[in-house]
Amino acid sequence: MKNQITFTIDGKEFYVPEDYQQHENFTVISIPENYQVEWDNQEDPVQNIIYTMNKNAKDFLLIDKSVAKLYFEDLSFAEGRSIIIESVENIKNIYTALDIIEQLEKIEFTKTDTLIVVGGGIIQDLGAFVAACFKRGINWIFYPTTLLAMCDSCIGGKTGLNHNREKNQVALFSAPAKVILNINFLKTLTASEIRSGLGEIYKLCIIGGETFFEIYEKLVIDGAVYNIADLKKLILAALYVKKAVIEEDEFEENHRKSLNYGHTFGHAFEILTDYKIPHGQAVALGAVIANKISLDQGLINQDLYQCLKKYAFELVDISLVKTISTENLAKIVKKDKKVLNAEVSLVLIKKLGNIVFVKMLVDESINLLVNKIITKEF
């Protein structure tokens, strides 16, 4: 198609407008309703949140503890209608979700009111889950405050809670009414948090193909981005790749599975290091494992493998990987939602912008395979 960037997933072509960087605000086509992604370009990201909360006396604020501490002198504007939650994996469960629902019941929250969710992926998962379940669905607006949430999870509607030490086992789809992005939230992130977000951007730029990966190579230097405006360019690149995919396959019946590139083994790295390796960094490592399998199967050449490995390793403390015991890796992978009939559909690459699915039996041989790759490649 003319004036379109093209990439391929399992033989199907997907398109992103060449001038996407000029369209920072956009609509995501979704079921049951489309939703807006908008940029708030105010220097102070708090003002838009306060403005939104003041529209309705019963709108409720769900906010990350660290964000509240960093950005709000107090929450008097949301007195009696807010809950502050520490953003750690072990609270992302059904019990915390029920606690939030109890708070909504206390203020007699109705379906005409809105849940305002401010934070990263953990807070998003909790807010989205509650919004989908409470009263069979309530409106919610998401203000992502991490690079990981801005570049990836803020669109697509996936939400999941952890159960029995397994990630996202209690899961559903719950898209917000609106996503509001403010780049200035990223100024207070740690270098590790930035690298975690870059891990998902790395993944999406590989899926999107050469045009997108060239942007990544140009703007990400030694695992860092030195200009806040460049982060915005990277976020838009990642979101437009994801937008193209989810609008064709919102509920992951087929091609959306490509967005799990790096995740099958990435989730295992998170669990096996007790989340010392954060999500986006773990995804980059999982992509290295997938790419080595692609190399061994003759799908990609050594030059591409080494290039992608270099950029992934810039994002991660590799010493953490070398402490991992892969003995239980197969057990973790077996619990992955993508496993059917003891087979996992691995997301592999044939080249930048060309994704394929390859089935692999989930048994003890996976332990040996990953251990071999870690030993030789990490």
Long-range contacts (C-beta under 8 A, 24 or more apart in sequence): 5-208, 5-209, 5-211, 5-212, 6-209, 6-353, 7-207, 7-208, 7-209, 7-212, 7-241, 7-244, 7-353, 7-354, 7-355, 8-353, 8-354, 8-355, 9-207, 9-245, 9-255, 9-258, 9-355, 10-254, 10-255, 10-258, 10-355, 10-356, 10-357, 12-248, 12-255, 14-244, 14-245, 14-248, 14-255, 15-244, 16-208, 16-240, 16-241, 16-243, 16-244, 17-240, 20-236, 20-237, 20-240, 21-233, 21-236, 21-237, 24-232, 24-236, 26-240, 26-243, 28-155, 28-175, 28-243, 28-246, 28-247, 29-247, 30-157, 30-175, 30-246, 30-247, 30-250, 31-250, 31-251, 33-175, 33-177, 35-175, 35-176, 35-177, 35-178, 35-179, 36-177, 36-178, 36-179, 37-154, 37-155, 37-178, 37-179, 37-181, 37-239, 38-178, 38-179, 38-180, 38-181, 39-180, 39-181, 39-182, 39-183, 39-232, 40-180, 40-181, 40-182, 41-182, 42-182, 42-184, 43-184, 44-184, 45-71, 45-143, 45-145, 45-182, 45-184, 45-185, 46-71, 46-72, 48-143, 48-180, 48-182, 49-116, 49-118, 49-143, 50-77, 52-114, 52-116, 52-141, 52-180, 53-77, 53-78, 53-116, 56-113, 56-114, 57-81, 58-107, 58-108, 58-109, 58-110, 58-113, 59-113, 59-114, 59-115, 59-116, 60-103, 60-104, 60-107, 60-109, 60-113, 60-114, 60-115, 60-116, 61-116, 61-118, 62-100, 62-115, 62-116, 62-117, 62-118, 62-119, 62-123, 62-126, 62-127, 62-130, 63-117, 63-118, 63-119, 63-123, 64-118, 64-119, 64-120, 64-122, 64-123, 64-145, 67-118, 67-119, 67-145, 67-185, 70-188, 71-185, 71-188, 80-107, 81-107, 85-119, 85-123, 85-126, 87-119, 87-120, 87-122, 87-123, 88-122, 89-122, 89-162, 89-167, 89-275, 90-162, 91-122, 92-122, 92-125, 92-126, 92-161, 92-162, 93-161, 93-162, 93-163, 93-170, 94-161, 94-163, 94-170, 96-126, 97-126, 97-129, 97-130, 97-133, 97-161, 100-126, 100-127, 100-130, 101-130, 101-133, 101-134, 104-130, 104-134, 109-134, 109-138, 110-135, 111-135, 111-137, 111-138, 111-139, 113-138, 113-139, 114-138, 114-139, 114-140, 114-141, 114-177, 115-139, 115-140, 115-141, 116-140, 116-141, 116-143, 117-141, 117-142, 117-143, 117-176, 118-143, 118-145, 119-143, 119-144, 119-145, 119-146, 119-149, 120-144, 120-145, 120-146, 120-148, 120-149, 121-146, 121-148, 121-149, 121-153, 121-279, 124-149, 124-153, 124-154, 124-159, 125-159, 125-160, 125-161, 125-168, 126-161, 128-157, 128-159, 128-174, 128-176, 129-159, 129-160, 129-161, 129-170, 129-172, 129-174, 131-174, 131-176, 132-159, 132-172, 132-173, 132-174, 133-172, 139-177, 140-174, 140-176, 140-177, 141-176, 141-177, 141-178, 141-179, 141-180, 142-176, 142-178, 142-179, 142-180, 143-179, 143-180, 143-181, 143-182, 143-185, 144-179, 144-181, 144-185, 145-185, 146-185, 146-186, 146-189, 146-193, 146-196, 146-197, 147-186, 147-189, 147-193, 147-194, 147-196, 147-197, 147-198, 147-201, 147-231, 147-235, 147-280, 148-193, 148-196, 148-197, 148-199, 148-200, 148-278, 148-279, 148-280, 150-181, 150-183, 150-185, 150-186, 150-197, 150-235, 151-197, 151-200, 151-201, 151-204, 151-234, 151-235, 151-238, 151-239, 152-197, 152-200, 152-201, 152-204, 152-238, 152-239, 152-242, 152-280, 154-179, 154-181, 154-239, 155-179, 155-239, 155-242, 155-243, 155-246, 156-242, 156-246, 156-250, 156-256, 156-259, 157-246, 157-250, 165-271, 166-271, 166-332, 166-335, 167-267, 167-270, 167-271, 168-337, 169-335, 169-337, 171-337, 173-250, 173-251, 181-235, 183-228, 183-229, 183-231, 183-232, 183-235, 184-228, 186-228, 186-231, 187-228, 191-224, 192-278, 192-281, 193-278, 194-224, 194-225, 195-223, 195-224, 195-280, 195-281, 195-315, 195-316, 196-278, 196-279, 196-280, 196-281, 196-315, 197-280, 198-223, 198-225, 198-234, 198-280, 198-284, 198-315, 199-262, 199-279, 199-280, 199-281, 199-282, 199-283, 199-284, 199-312, 199-315, 199-316, 200-238, 200-279, 200-280, 200-283, 201-234, 201-235, 201-237, 201-238, 202-283, 202-284, 202-287, 202-311, 202-312, 202-315, 203-259, 203-261, 203-262, 203-283, 203-284, 203-287, 204-237, 204-238, 204-241, 204-242, 204-259, 205-237, 205-238, 205-241, 206-261, 206-287, 206-308, 206-349, 206-352, 206-353, 207-241, 207-245, 207-258, 207-259, 207-261, 207-353, 207-355, 208-237, 208-240, 208-241, 208-353, 209-352, 209-353, 209-354, 210-352, 210-353, 212-237, 212-241, 212-353, 213-352, 216-311, 217-311, 220-311, 220-314, 222-314, 223-314, 223-315, 257-338, 257-345, 257-347, 257-357, 258-347, 258-355, 258-357, 260-338, 260-347, 261-287, 261-290, 261-347, 261-349, 261-355, 262-286, 262-287, 262-290, 262-347, 263-347, 264-290, 264-333, 264-336, 264-338, 264-344, 264-346, 264-347, 265-289, 265-290, 265-329, 265-333, 265-370, 267-332, 267-336, 268-329, 268-332, 268-333, 268-370, 269-321, 269-324, 271-332, 272-324, 272-325, 272-326, 272-328, 272-329, 272-332, 273-320, 273-321, 273-323, 273-324, 276-320, 277-316, 277-317, 277-320, 277-321, 280-315, 281-315, 281-316, 284-311, 284-312, 284-315, 284-316, 285-312, 285-316, 285-321, 287-312, 288-312, 288-313, 288-373, 288-377, 288-378, 289-370, 289-373, 290-346, 290-347, 290-348, 290-349, 291-348, 291-349, 292-373, 292-377, 293-346, 293-348, 293-358, 293-360, 293-369, 294-348, 294-349, 294-350, 297-348, 297-358, 299-348, 299-349, 299-350, 299-356, 300-349, 300-350, 300-351, 304-351, 304-352, 309-377, 318-378, 321-374, 321-378, 322-374, 322-378, 324-374, 326-367, 326-370, 326-371, 326-374, 327-367, 329-366, 329-367, 329-370, 330-362, 330-363, 330-364, 330-366, 330-367, 333-362, 333-366, 334-362
